[in-house]
Amino acid sequence: MRRIASLMILLALIALGITGCTPLPLVQESGEQVASLPTPAPFSSGNDLIGDSIDSRTERINLMYLSADMQLAPVPYTLIIRGEDNIAELAMAQLLEQPSGSDLQRIAPAGTRLLWFEQSGGIVTINLSGEALALTDQQRVFLRTAITQTLTQLPGGNVEYVSILLAGQSETVLDVPFGLIARSDMNLTSAWLQAQAAQQRFSVDSTSRQLDTLAALYFASPDGTRLLPEARAIRFTSGDLVMPLLRELVRGPMLRTEAVGIMPMDQEPLMSAPTITTSADGRRLITLPFTTGFDTEVKRRGMSMRQLCGSLTLTLLRFVPEVDGVVIRIGQEKIDRISDAQGEQLFADGVMMQADFASLLGDSGDIYLANETGRLVKCKRVLDSYSVGQPRALLEQLLIGPLTSESNLAHVVPVGITSADILGIRVTGGTAIVNLSSNFYRCCQSLNETEEQLLIYAMVNTLCDMQHIDRVQFLVEGDSVDNLAHDLYLRGALIRNPGLVQQPDAT
């Protein structure tokens, strides 16, 4: 009797649908199974998702140290990434620590610290403390090879090039500029032989002096607020490292479609050749003598003098070895201040330093807008380097809609919705849970079925293009809803919809 009673209770529970968290599939008489829809995780109240948060996660990586026989030795390490931490920055800081294992060596002298770290467009720039200056040429090759292989092999594949500064300056290996180091599987022996070969080709005693290397060029964002780095292969055929860099800046960006050039292409802007001199206080300075009226021409073309000075300063100081600052002259006048909508900036003695323009560094993220055929189009948006990794910042770009240069695109977000209507975003376990306001829901009631689909998948595709987000769950005031306006079911988490995206022309 007890077994019969238990069976009856079980059947009753099944009928009520409360036997477990996973819904049972419905089976038709024909035997064809109808897939059940996923049930979202429960939330106790709307207050659970007020504000934004990113849950911690772990990543298994390899740190590249030096073995006793001077080879690269990968050491598995588990990184704990808390919230908005940058995985490459965490890996770099850990790489400078003493490796575990008696047969492994540090890649840099004890006490070497990571002074600052930047990442944009696949380019990582790191500045190591002065202890690293004690490294020999061979040790510097080992250092940059170990760092590059560690960072370029991180999960996500977001790092393609590494730029290394020592105590804030670009340095040399065998009198050859560091430049950008590209992703490579080269061992230490091959890396050292390559450095020696580069020295021979670039030596003043070479019959045909030549250096083919990579440099980071800094171009402008069209809105006049940011600088975006782009890797460029450049050939140097003399000891003059400045003019080849300036010529490439004049050519403008080639890879980053969201960037624009700053240097006018149809005129000779320099009165005479740039010079590198030592100031009275011992600093090595690059002086750029531009023609009278050059600043007026830059402004006339709608370009920013702040971006121009930042572009020149960062491009030159991060490649030309052992230089401290840049001096820009317009005619006989030295630029010692910039005043614009972003405020006034002073340069002591007219010397521009990297730190003066560090806040201008930006990066770009992808959002999706609609075109006239009812498809989604991927668009670039330039933000500061921190915001480009924030889900809210990218969704807010959807609220802004098309830029003036995007005349063929349309808003996907209904009128009346503001950033305040995104009550909270939580990223957990690969899911972005987006809590929307009741006003967001009300404003969507006027959408037709196509407009509803474009709105939802513009948000889903935008978020799922971000690293560590695979799906999106929508709530309204903390509760699940069936839909926003029509039949697009929202109680389950949604994955990206590539079928709605207009693919670029293959030209």
N, C-alpha and C positions, 0 to 999 in steps of 0.2 A: 504493500500500500504506500510505503514511504517513497519508493521509486516512482510509482504512478503519480503521486502528488507532486514530486519534484519535476517530473516531465510536464505536468500541466502548468506549473508555475513558469517553467522555461518557455513554453509555447505562448503563454500570456505576455511575457516580457518581450518576446520577439514581435508579437503583434503590436505592442506599444512602441517598439523601436528604441528600447532603452537598454539593450544588452551590452552595448559597447560604443566606443567613439567612432568606429568605422561603419558607415551605413552599408547594409546588405544590398547586393545588386538585385534588380528586379529581373525575373526570367519569364519571357513570354511562353505561351503554350507551344509555339513552333520550335522552341529551344534556342532562339536567338537571344543573347544577353544584351540588356540595355544598361549602358554604363551609368552608374550613379554619380551625382555631382559631389565634389568634396565639401566637407563641412569646415567652416573656418574655426580657428581657435576662439574660445569664449573670452569675453572681457566683462569685468564686473561692472564697469561704468564708463561713461565718456571721459571721465577725469583721468583714466589710465593712459590716454593718448592726447594729452595737452602738452605741447612742446615736442621737441625733436630729440631723438637719441639713436645711437648706433651701438649695438651690443658688442662686447668683446668677442674676439675669435682667435684661433691659433693657426699658425702656418708653419709647416715643416720646410726649412730651407737648408742650403749648404753654405757654410762660411769657408772661404778659401784661405788657408794658412800656408806657411812654408814648412816643409818637412826637413829632417836632418840632412838629407842629400840634396836640398835646395830644389825641390819640386813642389808644385801646388798640391795641397792635401785637402780635399773636401771634408769638412766636419759637420755632420748633421746637427741642426739646432732647431728647437721649437720656439718660435717667437709668439709672444702674447701681444696681440694688437688691440689696444683699448680704444674703443670709440673711433675718433677721427685721426688716430696715429697714422703716420706714413710708413709703410712697410720698408721702403728703401732706406729711410733715415734711421729706423730702428736697427736694420741689418748693418748699416755702416757704423753706427755707434758700438754695436756688439763686436764687430770685426776688429776694432782697436783694442779690445780687451785681451788679457793673457789667455791664450788657447789652453783648453784642457788637454793633457797628454804631454808627457815629458819629452817626446821626440818632435814636438811642434814648436815653431818660432813665431814671434810677433811679426806682423808685416811692417810695423813702424816702431820707433823707439818708445820705451816705457814713458808714460806721461803724455803721449800725443793725444790731443783731444779734437773732437769735431766741433769747430767754432761756429759754423753755420752750414746750412744745407738748402739747396733749391732744386725744384723739379718742374719742368715745363716741356711739353711737346716731345717727350721721350729723351730729353737731355737732363741729366743730373749734374749739378755743380756742387762740389764739396770744398770746404776750406778747412785745412788741417792746421793745427797750432805749430809754432816755430820749432818744436822738438824734431819734426820731420825734416827740417833743413839739414840735419846732421847726416842724412843718408848719402851714401855714395851713388854714383851714376847707376851702377848695376842694381843697387838696392831700390833706387827710384823706379827702375823698370819693373822689378818684382812687385813693388808697392802698387803701381797703377794696374798691373796685370791682375793681381789678386783682387783689388777693389772692383775692377771692371767685370771680371768673371763672376764675382759674388752678386753684384747688383743687376747685371743683365740676365741672370738666370733665375731671378725671383719669380714667384707665381704671378701670373697676369701679363708678363712680357711687356711692361710699360716702360722699361728702361732700355734704350738703344745705344746711348752715348754717355760717356762720363768725362767731365772736366774737373781736374784736380788743381787746386791752388794751395800753396804752402805759405802760411802766415799772410794770406791775402794777396799773394802775387803768383802770376804764372811763372813757372820755372822751366829749366832745360834738362835734358838728358844728353850728355855728350855734346853740349852746345847747340842742341836742336830743341825748338819749342815743344812743350808738352802737346798742345792742341787738344782736340777731342779724341778720346779713345773709343773705338767702335766695338761692338759685341764681337767676341772672338773666342775660339777654343784653343788658342795658341798656348803651348807650354812655355815655361820660363826660359829654357835654352833658346827656343825659336824667337821669343820676344827680345832677348838680349842681342841675338844675331841681327835681328831686324833693326834694332836701334843703332848698332854699329854700322850697318849698311847705310842707314839714313845719314849718319854723321859723315861717312865718306863722300856721299853724293852732294852734301850741303857744305862741305869744307871749302874754305877760301882757296885751297890749293887744287880743287877739282877743276878739270878742264871745262866742264859744262855744269856749273853749280845749279842744283835743283833740289827742291823739297816739295813733295806731294803729301799734303796732310789735310786734316779736317779742322775747321774752326767754327765756333758758334757766332753767328751774326744776329744782331738784335734789331728787329723791325717793329713798326708801330701798329697798334690796333687802330681801326678807322675812327673810333670815337675820341681819339686824342688822349687816352688815359693810361694805356698799358704798353709794355714792350714784350715781344714774343721772340724767343730764340729759334734759329733754324740752323741745322748742320749744313755746312758747305765745304765741298772739296776744293782746295785752292792750291795752285802751284806758285811757289816762290823761287825766283831765279837769281836773287842777290840777297845781301844782308838787310835790305830794306823790307821790313815786315809790315810797315804801316800802309803804304800806298796800295799793295794788293788787297788788303782788307777794305780800304776805302772804295776801291773800284768795285768790289763785290757788293758793298752797301748801295752803291749807285745803281747797280743792276736790279736791286729790289728782291723781294721774296720769290722763291720758285716752288716751294713745297707747301707752305702754309697759306692757303687761300684766304684765310681770315685776317691776314696781315697785309700791310701796305708799306712801300718804300718811303723814305723820308728825304733822301738826298736827291735834288733835282738832276734829271738825266740829260738835259739839253744845254747845259752850260758848264764851264770849268769853274768850280767854286773856290779853288785855292789860288792865293796870290803867289805862293812859292811852296817849295817842298816842306813837308813836316820835319820837325827836328826833335831829337831827344837830348835833353840837357840835364845837368845836375844843379839844383837850386842851392841857395846859400845855406839852407838847413839840411842839405844832404839828400834831398829827395830827387829821384829821376822822373822827369816830366816829359810828356809828349806835347808839343805845341803845334796846333793846327791853325795856320793863318788864312782865314777865309776872306774873300773879297768884300769890299764895302758894299753894303746893301744886301748881302747874302741873307741876313736874318729877315729883312723885309720881304724878300722873295719867298722864303720858307713860309712866312705867315700868310702871304697873299694866296698861296696855293692851299691854304686851309690846314697846314701842318703845324705841329706843336714844337716850339723851341725846347720845351722840357724833354719831349721824346727824342728830338734830334741830339741834344747833349747827352742824354742817357744812352742812346744807341751807340754813339761814338765812344763814350767812356767805357761801357761794358764790353763792347766788341774788342776794343784795343787792349784794355787792361787785363782781359781774361785770355789773351793770346800772346802779346808781346812780353817777353820775359823781364822780370825784375824792374818793373815800372810802377810808380806809386800813384801818379795822377795825370790828368789831361788838362791842358790850358787851351781855351778856344778864343781866338781873336777875330773880330769883325773889323776889317781895316786895321786901324791902329788901336782900337778899343778892346780891352780884355773883358770877356763876359764874367762878371762877378756876382750876378743875381739873375733870377728868373721870376717874373711875376705874371700869373695867369689865373684862370678860374680855380685852379687847385691851390692857390696861395702864393706866397713869396718864399723863395729859397735863395739863401746867400752862400757863396763859395769863398772861403777865406783865401785871400791872395789870388783869387780867380782859379784856384786848383780844384778840379772836379774829381771826386773819389767814387769808387764803386758803391760805398755805403750811401752816397747821396741819391742813388737811383734804385736801390734795392726794392723799395716799395712799389716801383712801377712794374715789376715782373708779373706777367699774367700767364694764363693758360686758357685753353678752349675746351668746352664740353659740347656734347651733341644734344640738340632738342629736335622735336618733330612738329612741323606745321603742315597745313593743308594747301594743296594746289587746286587749280580750277577744275581738274578732272575728278576730284574727290579722292585723291590719294595723299598719303603722307610723304613729306620730303624732309630728309635730314639736313639740319642747318647747324652751323658753328656759332657758338656764342663765347665771347671773350670775357673772362672774369678774373679776379685776383686768384692767385694760386691756391689759396685756402678754399674759397667758395666753390671752385670748379669741382671739388669732391663732395659737395653738400647737396643732397637730394632737393631740399627746399629751394636752394639758389637756382637750380635748373628748372624746377616747376614754375618759379617766379618769372623766368624768361618766357615761358609759355603764355603767362598773363600779359607780358609786354607785347607779344605777337611779332609780326614781321617788321624788320628794319626798313628804313626808307629805300635802301638798295634792293629790297626783296619785293618788288612790285607785283610779281607773279604769285605771291603766296597770300594766305588769308589766316585770320585768327581762328583758333579752334575753341577758345574759351568764351562762353557767353558774356555779354555785357552785364556788369553788376557784380562780378566776382573779383575779389581782391586777395592779396596774400593772407589777410586775416581769416579768410574762409578755409585755409589749410590749417586746421587746428593743431595737428601734430603728425609727425612721421617717425615711425620706429622701424629700424632695420635690424632684423633678427633672423638668424638661420637662413639667409638668402632671400628672405621675404621683406619687402618694404610695405609696411602697414600704414596706409594714408587715411587719416581721420578728417573728414570734410564737414563743413558746417551745414546747418539746415538752409542757410541762404544759398550756398552752393547748389544744394538739391533743388531749391525753388527756381533758381535761375536756369536750370537745365530742363525744366518742364516744357519750354518752348522749342526745344531741339527736335528735328525730325530724326528718323532712324540713322541716316548717314552721318548727320552731324554728331549724334550721340556716339556712334562708333569711332569717328575721328577724334573726338575729345578723349574718350577713354583710352584709346590705343596710342594717342600722342603722349599721354601721361605714362602709360605702361612702357612703351618703347623707350622713352626718354630715361626712365629710371632703370630699366633692364640693360641699357647700354653702359651703366655704371658697374664698376667692378664689385663683385660680391652681392649683386642683386639679380635674382633669377626670375622673380615673380612679384606681383603686386596685389595686395588685398585692400579693398576700399571699405571704409566704414562711414557712416553719417552720424555725427554726434555720438560716436562710440558704439553704434549698433550696425549690424549687417542689414543690407537692403537688397531687395530682389534686383532692382535696376535704378537707373537715374531718370529715365523717361520712357523707354520702350522695352525691348525684349532682350537686351544684352545682360545676361545673368551675372550678378556681382557678388553672390554669396560665396563663391569659390575664388581662390587666388588665380590671377590671370598671368599668362606668360606673354612674351613679346609676339607681335603679329607681323612677320616680315612680308606677308602677302599684301599688306596694305601700303607698303612703301614703294614709291616711285624710284626705280633704279636709274642711276645716271646714264646718259648716253655713252655708248662705247665708242669714243672717238679718239 
